[in-house]
Amino acid sequence: MTLLRQILSVTAMNVRTLPQRVASSVVVVVGIAGVVGVLVSVLAMSHGLRNALLSTAQPDRAIVMGEGTTNEGGSALAVDAVQAVLDAPGIARLPEGGPAASPEMFVAVNMNRKEDGARSGVVVRGLAPAGLAIRPEIRLVEGRWFRAGLRELVVGRAVQTEFSGLEIGDRVMLRDGEWTVVGTFESGGTANEGTLLADVDTLLSAYGRTVYNSVRVRLESEAAFDAFRDALTTNLQLAVNVLREPDYYAQAQQGIGTLFSVITGVVGSIMAVGALFAALNTMYAAVSSRAVEIATLRAIGFGAGGVVVSVLVEALLLALVGALLGAGVAALLFNGNTVSLGGNGGSIVAQMAVTPAVMAAAGAWAGAVGLLGGLFPAIRAARLPVATALRAV
């Protein structure tokens, strides 16, 4: 009998006897389902937050910040520096003739989460009149836009979903008093939806500031970036850092990727160890209960290789069932849920995304647990003394 036929025959026998070991098998399935469920939820959160950042970037946009910083919240640009940016070559023009550039201010206000009432920082971004024109992905869906000179806010759909007190007509307490929410916008799930937008000059006045955090510009083309950057960085009177928008958000998402990699590794490993011991116990018990059967098969000519593979296949089948169960429950509970992560000066708000890549990564963990859980019992089955096992009959 060929090795493949031996494997198929022994595996079929193992599967047929699974109902006799349903309790121990359920332990393995539930343990692996728990591992996969947690991993899927963490990976979906990471994927959603990173996508929200990366999808915000446009290749024809650039951001100018103070020298020595790569984070908008820690940047400062004086009025004369802002004017130099507005006069730089390579900036697209608005229909009315002005530069497609928006000096902006970046602050945070603490708000209560709807889910648990916990307070967390929410970004308030002050825009110049061109700020919306250079971001065509932002669309007003309710109410109206804020008006220059008035203490008014327009809130992103994502942050409105996550935090309380941000419906149209609600009042938000900033440093100088209450500001009124007058509209809601969407931007296709980008990080912009996790912010509150306001008139930049009104916001500067409210916080008593005389400097901006950054200038966001739309370029004439992607190729215009080098000329734009060089004109600013070679100006000895300026001290600025100029980045393409995709590069700026790529740097921002690297921190999220590192954080969630650590979380995934630590949490996943701890849970995987528990599931691994459950799988080992179950598969050792399965081998012990079938010692006579395995010995009989060996006595009539079945090789050790077929026995080893059949035990591994059984462990992987249990892992697969657990993976499907855990991934399915996690997808039902978490896919599309709004999640926020506190960052420098505020929160990033996004939707959790259970993608095929997330499912595949969690499934790989489950497969590894199943493989390791079946490996040593499989080796024990292959080394089982035939004569000793048959004498126990």
C-alpha positions as CSV (number, residue, x, y, z in Angstrom):
1,M,0.0,0.0,0.0
2,T,1.4,3.4,-1.0
3,L,2.2,6.0,1.7
4,L,-0.7,8.2,0.5
5,R,-3.2,5.5,0.8
6,Q,-1.9,4.6,4.2
7,I,-2.3,8.2,5.3
8,L,-5.8,8.5,3.9
9,S,-6.9,5.2,5.6
10,V,-5.5,6.1,9.0
11,T,-6.8,9.6,8.8
12,A,-10.3,8.4,7.9
13,M,-10.2,6.1,10.9
14,N,-9.1,8.9,13.2
15,V,-11.9,11.2,11.9
16,R,-14.5,8.5,12.4
17,T,-13.6,8.2,16.0
18,L,-13.7,11.9,16.8
19,P,-17.3,11.7,18.2
20,Q,-15.9,9.3,20.9
21,R,-13.5,12.1,22.0
22,V,-15.9,15.0,21.5
23,A,-15.2,16.6,24.9
24,S,-11.4,16.8,24.5
25,S,-11.8,17.8,20.9
26,V,-14.1,20.7,21.9
27,V,-11.4,21.9,24.3
28,V,-8.9,22.3,21.4
29,V,-11.5,23.9,19.1
30,V,-12.6,26.5,21.8
31,G,-9.0,27.2,22.8
32,I,-7.9,27.9,19.2
33,A,-11.1,29.8,18.5
34,G,-10.2,32.1,21.4
35,V,-6.7,32.7,20.1
36,V,-7.9,33.4,16.6
37,G,-10.8,35.7,17.8
38,V,-8.4,37.9,19.8
39,L,-5.9,38.0,17.0
40,V,-8.5,38.9,14.5
41,S,-9.8,41.7,16.6
42,V,-6.3,43.2,17.3
43,L,-5.3,42.9,13.7
44,A,-8.6,44.4,12.4
45,M,-8.0,47.3,14.7
46,S,-4.5,47.8,13.5
47,H,-5.5,47.4,9.9
48,G,-8.3,49.9,10.2
49,L,-6.2,52.6,11.9
50,R,-3.3,52.2,9.5
51,N,-5.6,52.3,6.5
52,A,-7.3,55.4,7.8
53,L,-4.0,57.2,7.9
54,L,-2.6,55.9,4.6
55,S,-5.8,56.6,2.7
56,T,-5.7,60.2,3.9
57,A,-2.6,60.9,1.8
58,Q,-2.7,62.3,-1.7
59,P,0.5,62.3,-3.9
60,D,-0.1,65.8,-5.1
61,R,-0.3,67.3,-1.6
62,A,2.6,68.3,0.8
63,I,2.9,69.4,4.3
64,V,5.3,72.0,5.7
65,M,6.2,72.0,9.4
66,G,8.8,73.5,11.6
67,E,12.4,72.1,11.3
68,G,13.3,69.2,13.5
69,T,9.8,67.7,13.8
70,T,7.9,65.1,11.9
71,N,4.7,65.5,13.8
72,E,2.2,68.3,13.1
73,G,1.2,68.6,16.7
74,G,4.7,69.6,17.8
75,S,5.4,72.0,15.0
76,A,5.4,75.8,14.9
77,L,5.5,78.2,12.0
78,A,5.6,81.9,12.4
79,V,3.5,84.2,10.1
80,D,6.5,85.3,8.0
81,A,7.4,81.6,7.4
82,V,3.9,80.9,6.4
83,Q,4.0,83.7,3.9
84,A,7.2,82.3,2.4
85,V,5.5,79.0,1.9
86,L,2.5,80.6,0.2
87,D,4.9,82.3,-2.2
88,A,6.9,79.2,-3.1
89,P,6.9,77.7,-6.6
90,G,5.0,74.6,-7.5
91,I,1.8,75.3,-5.6
92,A,-1.4,74.9,-7.6
93,R,-3.7,77.9,-8.0
94,L,-7.4,78.1,-6.9
95,P,-10.1,79.1,-9.4
96,E,-10.0,82.6,-7.9
97,G,-6.3,82.8,-8.4
98,G,-4.9,82.4,-4.9
99,P,-2.5,79.6,-3.9
100,A,-3.9,76.2,-3.0
101,A,-2.4,76.3,0.5
102,S,-3.9,76.3,4.0
103,P,-2.0,77.5,7.1
104,E,-3.5,75.3,9.8
105,M,-3.6,74.9,13.6
106,F,-3.8,71.7,15.5
107,V,-5.1,71.3,19.0
108,A,-6.9,68.7,21.1
109,V,-10.0,68.8,23.3
110,N,-11.0,66.0,25.7
111,M,-14.3,64.4,24.9
112,N,-16.3,61.5,26.4
113,R,-16.5,58.2,24.6
114,K,-20.0,56.9,24.0
115,E,-19.1,53.4,24.9
116,D,-17.8,53.9,28.4
117,G,-17.7,57.6,29.1
118,A,-13.9,57.7,29.3
119,R,-12.3,60.9,28.3
120,S,-9.9,61.0,25.4
121,G,-8.3,63.7,23.2
122,V,-10.0,64.7,19.9
123,V,-8.2,66.7,17.3
124,V,-9.5,70.1,16.4
125,R,-8.0,71.4,13.2
126,G,-8.3,75.0,12.1
127,L,-8.4,75.5,8.3
128,A,-7.8,78.5,6.1
129,P,-10.4,79.2,3.4
130,A,-8.3,77.0,1.0
131,G,-8.3,74.1,3.5
132,L,-11.4,72.4,2.1
133,A,-10.6,73.2,-1.5
134,I,-7.3,71.2,-1.3
135,R,-9.1,68.3,0.2
136,P,-11.9,67.4,-2.3
137,E,-12.4,64.0,-0.5
138,I,-14.1,65.9,2.4
139,R,-17.9,66.1,1.7
140,L,-20.5,67.8,3.9
141,V,-23.3,65.4,4.6
142,E,-25.4,67.2,7.2
143,G,-25.8,70.9,8.3
144,R,-23.5,73.5,6.9
145,W,-19.8,74.5,6.9
146,F,-18.4,76.7,9.6
147,R,-18.2,80.4,9.0
148,A,-15.1,82.6,9.3
149,G,-15.0,84.6,12.5
150,L,-17.6,82.4,14.3
151,R,-17.0,79.8,17.0
152,E,-18.4,76.9,14.9
153,L,-17.3,73.4,14.3
154,V,-17.9,70.7,11.6
155,V,-17.3,67.2,12.8
156,G,-16.2,64.0,11.1
157,R,-18.6,61.1,10.9
158,A,-16.2,58.7,12.6
159,V,-15.5,60.9,15.6
160,Q,-19.2,61.7,15.9
161,T,-19.9,58.0,16.1
162,E,-17.3,57.4,18.7
163,F,-17.7,60.4,21.0
164,S,-20.8,62.0,22.6
165,G,-21.8,65.6,22.4
166,L,-20.9,66.1,18.8
167,E,-24.4,66.1,17.1
168,I,-25.5,69.2,15.2
169,G,-26.5,71.9,17.6
170,D,-24.4,70.5,20.5
171,R,-21.8,72.8,22.1
172,V,-18.2,71.9,22.6
173,M,-16.2,73.6,25.3
174,L,-12.8,74.9,24.1
175,R,-10.4,77.2,25.8
176,D,-12.4,80.4,25.3
177,G,-15.9,79.0,25.8
178,E,-18.5,77.0,23.9
179,W,-18.3,76.3,20.2
180,T,-21.4,75.1,18.3
181,V,-21.5,72.0,16.0
182,V,-23.0,73.2,12.7
183,G,-22.3,70.3,10.4
184,T,-21.1,66.8,9.7
185,F,-18.7,65.6,7.0
186,E,-17.4,62.4,5.6
187,S,-14.1,61.7,3.8
188,G,-14.3,58.1,2.7
189,G,-13.0,56.6,6.0
190,T,-9.8,58.6,6.0
191,A,-8.2,60.0,9.2
192,N,-9.9,63.3,8.5
193,E,-13.1,61.8,9.8
194,G,-11.6,61.7,13.2
195,T,-11.3,65.5,13.5
196,L,-13.3,68.6,14.2
197,L,-12.8,71.4,11.7
198,A,-13.0,75.1,12.4
199,D,-11.8,78.5,11.0
200,V,-8.1,78.8,11.7
201,D,-8.0,82.5,12.6
202,T,-10.9,82.1,15.0
203,L,-9.1,79.1,16.6
204,L,-5.8,81.0,16.8
205,S,-7.6,83.8,18.6
206,A,-9.4,81.5,21.0
207,Y,-6.1,79.9,22.1
208,G,-4.1,83.2,22.1
209,R,-1.6,81.9,19.6
210,T,0.4,83.8,17.0
211,V,2.0,80.8,15.2
212,Y,0.5,78.0,13.0
213,N,1.4,74.3,13.2
214,S,1.7,73.6,9.5
215,V,0.8,74.6,6.0
216,R,-0.9,72.0,3.8
217,V,-0.6,72.6,0.0
218,R,-1.8,71.1,-3.2
219,L,1.0,71.0,-5.8
220,E,0.7,71.7,-9.5
221,S,1.7,68.0,-10.0
222,E,3.6,65.3,-8.2
223,A,6.7,66.3,-10.1
224,A,6.5,69.8,-8.7
225,F,7.4,68.6,-5.2
226,D,11.2,68.8,-5.6
227,A,11.1,72.4,-6.7
228,F,8.7,73.3,-4.0
229,R,10.8,71.6,-1.3
230,D,14.1,72.9,-2.5
231,A,12.8,76.5,-2.7
232,L,11.9,76.3,1.0
233,T,14.8,74.2,2.5
234,T,17.5,76.3,0.7
235,N,16.0,79.5,2.0
236,L,18.4,80.5,4.8
237,Q,15.8,82.6,6.5
238,L,13.5,79.5,6.9
239,A,13.8,76.5,9.1
240,V,11.2,74.1,7.8
241,N,10.6,70.4,7.2
242,V,8.8,69.6,3.9
243,L,7.2,66.2,3.3
244,R,5.0,64.7,0.7
245,E,1.7,63.8,2.3
246,P,2.1,60.0,1.7
247,D,5.5,60.1,3.4
248,Y,4.1,62.0,6.4
249,Y,1.3,59.5,7.0
250,A,3.6,56.5,6.3
251,Q,5.8,57.7,9.2
252,A,2.7,58.1,11.4
253,Q,1.4,54.6,10.7
254,Q,4.8,53.0,11.4
255,G,4.3,53.7,15.1
256,I,0.8,52.1,15.0
257,G,2.3,49.1,13.2
258,T,5.0,48.6,15.8
259,L,2.5,49.0,18.7
260,F,0.1,46.4,17.4
261,S,2.8,44.0,16.4
262,V,3.9,44.0,20.1
263,I,0.4,43.6,21.3
264,T,-0.3,40.8,18.7
265,G,2.9,39.0,19.6
266,V,2.5,39.2,23.4
267,V,-1.3,38.5,23.6
268,G,-1.3,36.0,20.8
269,S,1.7,34.1,22.3
270,I,0.2,33.9,25.8
271,M,-3.1,32.6,24.4
272,A,-1.4,30.3,21.9
273,V,0.6,28.6,24.7
274,G,-2.7,27.8,26.5
275,A,-4.3,26.4,23.3
276,L,-1.1,24.5,22.6
277,F,-1.2,22.7,25.9
278,A,-4.8,21.8,25.3
279,A,-4.0,20.4,21.9
280,L,-1.1,18.4,23.3
281,N,-3.2,16.9,26.0
282,T,-6.0,16.1,23.6
283,M,-3.7,14.5,21.0
284,Y,-1.7,12.5,23.5
285,A,-5.0,11.2,24.9
286,A,-6.2,10.4,21.4
287,V,-3.0,8.4,20.7
288,S,-3.2,6.6,24.0
289,S,-6.8,5.6,23.4
290,R,-6.0,4.2,20.0
291,A,-2.7,2.5,20.9
292,V,-4.0,-1.0,20.1
293,E,-5.4,0.3,16.7
294,I,-2.2,2.0,15.8
295,A,-0.1,-1.1,16.8
296,T,-2.4,-3.3,14.8
297,L,-2.0,-1.1,11.7
298,R,1.8,-1.2,12.2
299,A,1.7,-5.0,12.5
300,I,-0.1,-5.5,9.2
301,G,2.3,-3.3,7.3
302,F,1.4,0.4,7.8
303,G,4.5,2.5,8.1
304,A,5.4,5.0,10.8
305,G,5.1,7.9,8.3
306,G,1.4,7.3,7.6
307,V,0.7,7.2,11.3
308,V,2.6,10.5,12.0
309,V,0.9,12.3,9.2
310,S,-2.6,11.1,10.2
311,V,-2.2,12.4,13.7
312,L,-0.9,15.7,12.4
313,V,-3.9,15.9,10.0
314,E,-6.3,15.3,12.9
315,A,-4.7,18.1,14.9
316,L,-4.8,20.5,12.0
317,L,-8.5,19.7,11.3
318,L,-9.3,20.6,14.9
319,A,-7.3,23.8,14.5
320,L,-9.1,24.6,11.3
321,V,-12.5,24.3,12.9
322,G,-11.3,26.5,15.8
323,A,-9.9,29.0,13.4
324,L,-13.1,29.2,11.4
325,L,-15.2,29.6,14.5
326,G,-13.0,32.3,16.1
327,A,-12.6,34.2,12.9
328,G,-16.3,34.1,12.1
329,V,-17.3,35.3,15.6
330,A,-14.7,38.1,15.5
331,A,-15.8,39.2,12.1
332,L,-19.5,39.4,13.2
333,L,-18.6,41.3,16.4
334,F,-15.9,43.7,15.2
335,N,-15.9,44.2,11.4
336,G,-16.9,47.8,10.7
337,N,-16.9,48.9,14.4
338,T,-15.5,52.3,15.1
339,V,-12.3,52.4,17.1
340,S,-10.0,55.2,18.3
341,L,-6.4,55.2,19.4
342,G,-5.0,58.1,21.4
343,G,-1.9,59.6,19.8
344,N,0.1,62.8,20.0
345,G,-2.3,65.5,20.8
346,G,-5.5,63.6,20.0
347,S,-7.1,60.4,18.8
348,I,-7.1,58.6,15.5
349,V,-10.6,57.3,14.7
350,A,-11.2,54.6,12.2
351,Q,-13.3,51.5,11.4
352,M,-12.0,48.0,12.2
353,A,-11.5,46.0,9.1
354,V,-11.5,42.2,9.0
355,T,-9.9,41.6,5.7
356,P,-8.8,38.4,4.0
357,A,-5.2,39.2,5.0
358,V,-6.2,39.5,8.7
359,M,-8.1,36.2,8.5
360,A,-5.1,34.5,6.8
361,A,-2.7,35.8,9.5
362,A,-4.9,34.5,12.3
363,G,-5.4,31.2,10.5
364,A,-1.6,30.8,10.2
365,W,-1.3,31.1,14.0
366,A,-4.0,28.5,14.4
367,G,-2.2,26.2,12.0
368,A,1.0,26.6,13.9
369,V,-0.7,25.7,17.2
370,G,-2.4,22.7,15.6
371,L,0.9,21.5,14.0
372,L,2.9,21.8,17.2
373,G,0.1,20.3,19.2
374,G,0.0,17.2,17.1
375,L,3.7,16.9,16.4
376,F,4.9,15.2,19.6
377,P,1.9,12.9,20.0
378,A,2.4,11.9,16.4
379,I,6.0,11.0,17.1
380,R,4.9,9.1,20.1
381,A,2.4,7.2,18.0
382,A,5.1,6.3,15.4
383,R,7.4,5.0,18.1
384,L,4.8,3.0,19.9
385,P,6.2,-0.5,20.5
386,V,3.9,-2.9,18.5
387,A,4.4,-5.9,20.8
388,T,3.8,-4.0,24.0
389,A,0.6,-2.4,22.7
390,L,-0.8,-5.7,21.4
391,R,-0.1,-7.5,24.7
392,A,-2.4,-4.9,26.4
393,V,-5.4,-6.3,24.5
